[in-house]
Structures are given as C-alpha cells and as structure tokens.
C-alpha cells in the first residue's frame, strides 16, 4: 500500500468534495502540524463555517482509519518535503509552491481534479 502525506488544505478539500473515502487506498502519514492545524481550524472563529466543518469531518475520518502521526519540527511544508523524500511517499496537496518543490526533489504529488478525482499531478 502506497504511503500518503496529506497537507491540511488537501484534507479540507477532500472533505468539502466528499472524497475522504478515497484515502482508504493509502497508508496515511499525518504530521503533527497538520493535525494541530485541523484542530485549530475546526474550533476557530476566524475561519469560514464550511472550512470549520470540513476540518471537523477530516478529524472524524482520521480517527476512524489507521493513521501514523509523525512528530516533526518547523514549518509543515518543509517537514512534508523532507519526510516525503526520505520515505518515498506521495504527498497530497493543492499548494502550487509545495508541488513545485516536491517535483524538483523527485517527489510525487496527488491533487484533486474536477472536484471528484484524486490523481497524480
């Protein structure tokens, strides 16, 4: 089973588009920063209601499935890049800058297309 490191935004979009069940095909590696961001967004006052709800749905889904939580330091994007290259994992992101950095480093990226497909970009 392929390992996948999702970033926060990727998980929120999966929730919004009702695609979280597509993660069942992967072994999910969740960075502690991503987990903390999801918790913060789900409880936040500044975020829009759809984002709060999507973050909450993502957290509920992640509690139901087997997830490896990894404690890393520094910025989430830097930690994702480092871990993805070291472990040869896919990365789920919608962040164009992170996509570029990952591809430059030889990493593989999953994105969401047409609000219904998850595929390598």
C-alpha angles and dihedrals in degrees: 000000000000118000118235129194109197122196122219097260092049091055092048092051091047088055094047092050093042093242101125091110088065087072089072088085091064141060101239120221109192122195116222089235091058091048091050092048091052091050091047094048093047091054098034127117096202096059124087116257095248090054092048091050093046091050090050092050090049091052092049091050093048090052090056098051133057108269129173108217113206123199110221135163133228129022116353094233092052091047092048091051094048095047094044093054093043095047097032092235132159115247123217110211143136092199109116094201092051090046090055093048092048094049091048089054091049096256127143122236133205119204139174118254128192090353091279110060132071111201144149112275 
